[in-house]
Amino acid sequence: MISESAPDPEDPKPRKPSSGVLVLTVCSAAIGGTFQYGYNISIINSPTGHIQGFINATHIERRGSGLDAPRVTLLWTLIVSAFSLGGLTGALLAGPMAVRFGRKRSLLLNNSFLFLGAALALTSRAARSFEMIVLARFLAGVNSGVSMNVQPMYFGESAPKHLRGAVAFSSAVFTAFGIFLGQVVGLTELLGTDALWPHLLASNALPGMIQLLTLPWFPESPRYLLIDRGDERACVRPLARLRGGVAPVGEMEEMLQEQRQQKVTASKPGSAVTPWALFVDPDLRPQLRTVIELVSG
């Protein structure tokens, strides 16, 4: 009879605790996060002709004459570019939201932009208003801009060190999956028809609803609770859930040390780091160059 041996304290590679809670947290946050980004940039492609026809038909009803091809293309470009403009707005909102409301609550509140945009897209045809599509795409962009910034923050602060790379990589995986699913849903056999394109543009509300129903059951970022809110007791419980039942002492001490360092730094006059400091501080320029090179590539 073979008995299970106890773990060897001399083992240089001890088993690290794992938690299914972390996996489910990643899935719940990403389905309404970077998945939405990929899905929203994908679903706008297939109904191009239908929406352009709707723009022209709406103009005929209002003015009695149709638009020429360049003007229709210009309005279509406005609809497409509204998503990018919304993304910029969402990226600027992400930081203040993450600090004030927390990482998890910011992702939940972020769905309000999405649901409002989905409602506008769904009713735009009945209202005979292509302007509602522009606003709907802008709000979808705001949602993506917030989630693309808050979700990696939430993942990096929730995952243990040995899994942070894999968890960060999951954001790209969910983005690719969103693009793929958006292409599938946009097929003419599904929602990519002249009668159903408003439902296609509003279908992004479904992943948002899934996140809204599941993410509240998962823990907030332990680092946010400790460092931003200063609540050490509230930090221990979510950290334990994310680590499989026990909060690692070493990880807790590391966060406490970071908290103390931030307090010391904040107490010094003129120590606040601003965006302008990225350009004028020589110590921060290498990080800035690295980020610019990675993003531009």
Sequence and secondary structure as in RCSB ss.txt:
>XXXX:A:sequence
MISESAPDPEDPKPRKPSSGVLVLTVCSAAIGGTFQYGYNISIINSPTGHIQGFINATHIERRGSGLDAPRVTLL
WTLIVSAFSLGGLTGALLAGPMAVRFGRKRSLLLNNSFLFLGAALALTSRAARSFEMIVLARFLAGVNSGVSMNV
QPMYFGESAPKHLRGAVAFSSAVFTAFGIFLGQVVGLTELLGTDALWPHLLASNALPGMIQLLTLPWFPESPRYL
LIDRGDERACVRPLARLRGGVAPVGEMEEMLQEQRQQKVTASKPGSAVTPWALFVDPDLRPQLRTVIELVSG
>XXXX:A:secstr
        TT SS      HHHHHHHHHHHHTTHHHHHHHHHHTTTTHHHHHHHHHHHHHHHHSS   HHHHHHH
HHHHHHHHHHHHHHHHHHHHHHHHHH HHHHHHHHHHHHHHHHHHHHHHHHHT SHHHHHHHHHHHHHHHHHHHH
HHHHHHHHS GGGHHHHHHHHHHHHHHHHHHHHHHTSTTTT STTTHHHHHHTTHHHHHHHHHHGGGS   HHII
IIIS  HHHHHHHHHHHTTSS  HHHHHHHHHHHHHHHHHHHSTT    TTHHHH TTTHHHHHHHHHHHH 
